[in-house]
């Protein structure tokens, strides 16, 4: 076979046959378009999980819990495929809704929303939830908030660690409860942009004020990066969680410069992103991993892949392939120091 520049081997047509998801994804890496991207992302994840000295961040955005994906996220946490979670507030509250025994219901995207309003049903594209049950979920968070001393100050990781403990004792097996059991910190830089905002607002109006110290929050996640030898990230969607993790790498450069070490980079060495956002609009969610190299966020030699796919397709396939292929994590970062001295 003639070798040409800018090529990476041949495309291999995929034959139909009996095979597991692990083998299927490996073979898809020799096809094209987003099939190849998904296969290559899976191979990058295998390399990431096989590294014996890397701290893995999981960035979560989008309506994953209402879409039935939260138990997959919980599985990734419980089995320590990831060391740190950075999430929107929605994902780590709307999982609690189902963990409490309530149900999300299937509907049609073209349903009459005026009728849904009359029946107090909140719509998430093709899924609805009872507004009254949703308020009960917010009420549970409010009960936790009111159990904390008024005026107490927490990072979001500390707040959610204590909340995970609270839920774990109640038998409400959510993402943050699993993270509490597994020693995985959960950061949520836009926490109140969710049911947590509603749950903290009413006590605040009555004078019961809980302070979320976002500078402390950022200091803690940057310190995780500083104490780690190597860094990696898995991004589901983009948004604030993606940038929050990216800024951990930028901070390493600025800290090193302040300490007299210019041009120091501790960039992400493995990165996989599942997104439906396109890069040409200039937003962070769709920004390519190549663009991130210019900031020092991603190493020029990083094992990386973006897959332009709905995460509700990618996550079930990837995680079931991990089980099928017996792919386990070889290293688990010990971050229990983050919670030393954290008290309710």
C-alpha positions as CSV (number, residue, x, y, z in Angstrom):
1,X,0.0,0.0,0.0
2,X,1.3,3.4,-1.0
3,X,1.9,5.7,2.0
4,X,0.7,9.3,1.7
5,X,1.4,12.3,3.8
6,X,-1.2,13.4,6.4
7,X,-2.8,10.0,6.6
8,X,-3.2,7.6,9.5
9,X,-3.8,4.2,8.0
10,X,-6.7,2.8,6.1
11,X,-10.4,3.1,6.6
12,X,-11.7,-0.4,7.3
13,X,-15.3,-1.2,6.3
14,X,-17.3,-2.5,9.2
15,X,-18.8,-5.9,8.7
16,X,-21.8,-7.0,10.6
17,X,-21.1,-9.7,13.1
18,X,-21.6,-10.8,16.7
19,X,-19.4,-8.7,18.9
20,X,-19.6,-6.8,22.1
21,X,-19.6,-3.0,22.5
22,X,-15.9,-2.9,23.5
23,X,-14.8,-4.6,20.2
24,X,-17.4,-2.6,18.2
25,X,-16.0,0.8,19.4
26,X,-12.4,-0.3,18.8
27,X,-13.4,-1.3,15.2
28,X,-15.4,2.0,14.7
29,X,-12.1,3.9,15.2
30,X,-11.1,2.7,11.8
31,X,-14.2,4.0,10.1
32,X,-15.0,7.7,9.5
33,X,-16.9,10.8,10.7
34,X,-18.3,10.7,14.2
35,X,-18.2,6.9,14.3
36,X,-14.4,7.1,14.1
37,X,-14.5,10.0,16.6
38,X,-16.5,7.9,19.1
39,X,-14.1,4.9,18.7
40,X,-11.0,7.1,19.1
41,X,-12.5,8.8,22.1
42,X,-13.1,5.3,23.6
43,X,-9.4,4.4,23.0
44,X,-8.3,7.7,24.6
45,X,-10.5,6.9,27.7
46,X,-8.8,3.4,27.9
47,X,-5.4,5.1,27.9
48,X,-6.6,7.7,30.4
49,X,-7.9,5.0,32.8
50,X,-4.7,2.9,32.4
51,X,-2.5,5.8,33.4
52,X,-1.2,5.1,36.9
53,X,-0.6,8.7,37.9
54,X,-3.3,11.0,36.5
55,X,-6.1,12.9,38.2
56,X,-9.3,12.8,36.2
57,X,-11.9,15.6,36.2
58,X,-15.5,15.0,35.0
59,X,-17.2,18.2,33.7
60,X,-21.0,17.9,33.4
61,X,-23.5,20.2,31.7
62,X,-26.8,19.7,30.0
63,X,-30.0,18.2,31.3
64,X,-28.5,14.8,31.9
65,X,-30.5,13.8,35.0
66,X,-33.9,14.4,33.5
67,X,-32.8,12.4,30.5
68,X,-32.1,9.3,32.5
69,X,-28.3,9.6,32.6
70,X,-27.7,10.3,36.2
71,X,-27.2,6.6,37.3
72,X,-24.5,6.3,34.6
73,X,-22.7,9.4,36.1
74,X,-23.2,7.9,39.6
75,X,-21.6,4.6,38.3
76,X,-18.6,6.5,37.0
77,X,-18.1,8.1,40.4
78,X,-18.7,4.9,42.5
79,X,-16.3,2.9,40.4
80,X,-13.7,5.8,40.6
81,X,-13.3,6.3,36.9
82,X,-13.1,9.9,37.9
83,X,-11.6,11.8,40.8
84,X,-13.3,15.1,40.7
85,X,-16.8,16.2,39.5
86,X,-17.6,19.7,38.3
87,X,-21.3,20.0,37.5
88,X,-24.1,22.4,36.9
89,X,-26.5,22.6,39.8
90,X,-29.3,21.1,37.7
91,X,-27.6,17.7,37.1
92,X,-26.9,17.2,40.9
93,X,-30.4,18.3,42.0
94,X,-32.6,16.8,39.3
95,X,-31.1,13.3,40.0
96,X,-32.4,13.7,43.6
97,X,-35.9,14.1,42.2
98,X,-35.9,10.5,40.9
99,X,-33.8,9.2,43.8
100,X,-36.7,10.4,46.1
101,X,-39.1,8.2,44.2
102,X,-40.6,10.7,41.8
103,X,-40.7,10.1,38.1
104,X,-39.9,12.0,34.9
105,X,-42.5,11.3,32.3
106,X,-42.2,11.1,28.5
107,X,-44.0,13.6,26.4
108,X,-43.9,15.2,22.9
109,X,-41.8,18.2,22.0
110,X,-44.8,19.7,20.2
111,X,-47.2,19.4,23.2
112,X,-49.3,22.4,24.2
113,X,-47.2,24.1,26.9
114,X,-50.2,26.2,28.0
115,X,-51.9,22.9,29.0
116,X,-48.7,21.7,30.8
117,X,-48.7,24.9,32.8
118,X,-52.3,24.3,33.9
119,X,-51.4,20.9,35.1
120,X,-48.2,22.1,36.7
121,X,-45.9,20.0,34.5
122,X,-42.5,21.4,33.8
123,X,-41.1,20.4,30.3
124,X,-37.5,19.4,29.4
125,X,-37.9,19.0,25.6
126,X,-39.6,15.6,25.5
127,X,-39.8,15.0,29.2
128,X,-41.9,16.5,32.0
129,X,-41.8,16.6,35.8
130,X,-44.5,17.5,38.3
131,X,-43.9,21.1,39.5
132,X,-45.3,20.2,42.9
133,X,-43.0,17.1,43.2
134,X,-40.1,19.3,42.0
135,X,-40.8,21.7,44.9
136,X,-40.6,18.7,47.3
137,X,-37.1,18.0,46.0
138,X,-36.2,21.7,46.6
139,X,-37.8,21.4,50.0
140,X,-35.4,18.5,50.9
141,X,-32.4,20.7,49.9
142,X,-33.9,23.5,51.9
143,X,-34.2,21.2,54.9
144,X,-30.5,20.5,54.6
145,X,-29.6,24.2,54.3
146,X,-31.6,25.0,57.4
147,X,-29.7,22.3,59.3
148,X,-26.5,24.2,58.8
149,X,-25.4,27.0,61.2
150,X,-26.6,30.4,59.9
151,X,-23.6,32.4,58.7
152,X,-21.5,29.3,58.0
153,X,-19.1,29.6,55.0
154,X,-18.4,26.7,52.6
155,X,-16.9,26.1,49.2
156,X,-19.4,24.3,47.0
157,X,-17.3,21.2,47.3
158,X,-17.6,21.3,51.1
159,X,-21.3,22.2,50.9
160,X,-22.0,19.3,48.6
161,X,-19.9,16.9,50.6
162,X,-22.0,17.6,53.7
163,X,-25.2,17.3,51.5
164,X,-24.0,14.0,50.2
165,X,-23.6,12.8,53.8
166,X,-27.1,14.1,54.6
167,X,-28.6,12.3,51.6
168,X,-26.6,9.1,52.3
169,X,-28.1,8.9,55.8
170,X,-31.6,9.4,54.4
171,X,-31.0,6.5,51.9
172,X,-31.4,8.9,48.9
173,X,-28.8,7.4,46.6
174,X,-27.9,10.3,44.3
175,X,-24.7,11.5,42.6
176,X,-23.5,13.6,45.5
177,X,-24.4,10.8,48.0
178,X,-22.2,8.4,45.9
179,X,-19.5,11.0,45.7
180,X,-19.6,11.3,49.5
181,X,-19.2,7.6,49.9
182,X,-16.4,7.4,47.3
183,X,-14.4,10.4,48.5
184,X,-14.9,12.3,45.3
185,X,-15.3,16.1,45.6
186,X,-18.1,17.7,43.6
187,X,-17.7,21.3,42.6
188,X,-20.5,23.4,41.2
189,X,-19.4,26.9,40.3
190,X,-22.9,28.0,39.3
191,X,-24.7,26.0,42.0
192,X,-27.6,28.5,42.7
193,X,-28.5,28.5,39.0
194,X,-30.7,25.5,39.8
195,X,-33.0,24.1,42.5
196,X,-30.3,24.9,45.0
197,X,-30.9,28.6,44.3
198,X,-34.6,28.2,45.2
199,X,-33.7,26.1,48.2
200,X,-31.3,28.6,49.7
201,X,-33.3,31.8,48.8
202,X,-36.2,31.3,51.1
203,X,-34.1,30.6,54.2
204,X,-31.9,33.6,53.3
205,X,-35.0,35.9,53.2
206,X,-35.8,34.8,56.7
207,X,-32.3,35.5,57.9
208,X,-30.8,32.0,57.7
209,X,-27.8,32.8,55.5
210,X,-25.4,30.3,54.2
211,X,-22.3,31.7,52.4
212,X,-20.8,29.9,49.4
213,X,-17.2,31.2,49.1
214,X,-16.4,30.9,45.4
215,X,-12.8,32.1,45.8
216,X,-12.2,29.3,48.3
217,X,-13.9,27.0,45.9
218,X,-11.6,28.0,43.1
219,X,-8.6,27.8,45.4
220,X,-9.5,24.3,46.3
221,X,-9.9,22.9,42.8
222,X,-6.7,24.7,41.7
223,X,-4.9,23.1,44.7
224,X,-6.1,19.7,43.5
225,X,-4.4,20.4,40.2
226,X,-1.3,21.7,42.0
227,X,-1.0,18.5,44.1
228,X,-1.5,16.2,41.1
229,X,1.3,15.0,38.8
230,X,-0.8,14.8,35.7
231,X,-4.3,16.1,34.7
232,X,-7.1,14.7,32.5
233,X,-10.7,15.6,31.8
234,X,-13.9,14.2,30.4
235,X,-16.4,16.8,29.3
236,X,-20.1,16.0,28.9
237,X,-21.3,19.1,27.2
238,X,-19.4,22.3,27.9
239,X,-20.4,25.5,29.6
240,X,-19.2,26.6,33.0
241,X,-17.9,23.1,34.2
242,X,-15.7,22.8,31.1
243,X,-14.1,26.2,31.7
244,X,-13.8,25.7,35.4
245,X,-11.6,22.6,34.8
246,X,-9.7,24.4,32.0
247,X,-8.9,27.3,34.4
248,X,-7.2,24.8,36.8
249,X,-4.5,24.4,34.2
250,X,-4.2,28.1,33.5
251,X,-3.8,28.8,37.2
252,X,-0.8,26.4,37.4
253,X,1.0,28.7,35.0
254,X,0.2,31.8,36.9
255,X,1.2,30.4,40.3
256,X,4.5,29.1,38.8
257,X,5.2,32.5,37.3
258,X,4.5,34.2,40.7
259,X,7.0,31.7,42.3
260,X,9.6,32.6,39.7
261,X,9.1,29.8,37.2
262,X,8.1,31.4,33.9
263,X,6.6,29.4,31.0
264,X,5.5,26.5,33.2
265,X,2.5,24.5,32.0
266,X,0.6,21.7,33.6
267,X,-1.9,21.1,30.8
268,X,-4.4,18.4,30.4
269,X,-2.7,15.3,29.0
270,X,-5.9,13.4,28.2
271,X,-9.2,15.0,27.1
272,X,-12.4,13.7,25.7
273,X,-15.5,15.8,25.1
274,X,-19.0,14.8,24.0
275,X,-20.8,17.9,22.7
276,X,-23.3,19.1,20.2
277,X,-21.9,22.6,20.1
278,X,-20.0,23.9,17.1
279,X,-16.8,25.9,17.3
280,X,-17.6,28.6,14.7
281,X,-19.8,30.6,17.1
282,X,-16.8,31.3,19.4
283,X,-18.3,29.9,22.5
284,X,-16.4,27.9,25.1
285,X,-18.8,24.9,24.8
286,X,-17.9,24.3,21.2
287,X,-14.3,25.5,21.4
288,X,-12.0,22.8,20.0
289,X,-9.3,21.1,22.1
290,X,-6.8,22.4,19.6
291,X,-7.8,26.0,20.5
292,X,-7.3,25.1,24.1
293,X,-3.6,24.4,23.3
294,X,-3.0,28.1,22.7
295,X,-4.1,28.8,26.3
296,X,-1.9,26.1,27.8
297,X,-5.1,24.3,28.8
298,X,-4.4,21.2,26.7
299,X,-0.9,19.7,26.1
300,X,0.2,19.8,22.4
301,X,1.0,16.1,22.9
302,X,-2.3,15.3,24.7
303,X,-4.4,12.2,23.9
304,X,-7.6,14.0,22.9
305,X,-10.8,13.6,21.0
306,X,-14.0,15.6,20.6
307,X,-17.1,13.7,19.6
308,X,-20.0,15.7,18.1
309,X,-22.8,13.6,19.5
310,X,-25.7,13.8,22.0
311,X,-24.4,12.6,25.3
312,X,-27.5,10.5,25.8
313,X,-26.1,8.4,23.0
314,X,-22.5,8.4,23.9
315,X,-22.6,7.8,27.6
316,X,-24.6,4.5,27.6
317,X,-22.5,3.1,24.8
318,X,-19.1,4.1,26.3
319,X,-19.9,2.9,29.8
320,X,-21.3,-0.4,28.7
321,X,-18.3,-0.9,26.5
322,X,-16.1,-0.3,29.6
323,X,-17.9,-3.2,31.4
324,X,-17.9,-5.4,28.3
325,X,-14.1,-4.9,27.8
326,X,-13.3,-5.2,31.5
327,X,-11.7,-1.7,31.5
328,X,-10.9,-0.6,35.0
329,X,-9.2,2.4,36.5
330,X,-5.6,1.7,37.6
331,X,-5.2,4.7,39.9
332,X,-7.5,6.7,42.2
333,X,-6.4,10.1,43.5
334,X,-6.8,10.5,47.3
335,X,-8.5,13.9,47.8
336,X,-9.8,13.3,51.3
337,X,-7.6,16.2,52.5
338,X,-10.2,18.5,51.0
339,X,-12.7,17.6,53.7
340,X,-10.5,17.7,56.7
341,X,-12.2,19.8,59.3
342,X,-15.5,20.3,57.4
343,X,-18.3,20.3,59.9
344,X,-22.0,21.0,59.9
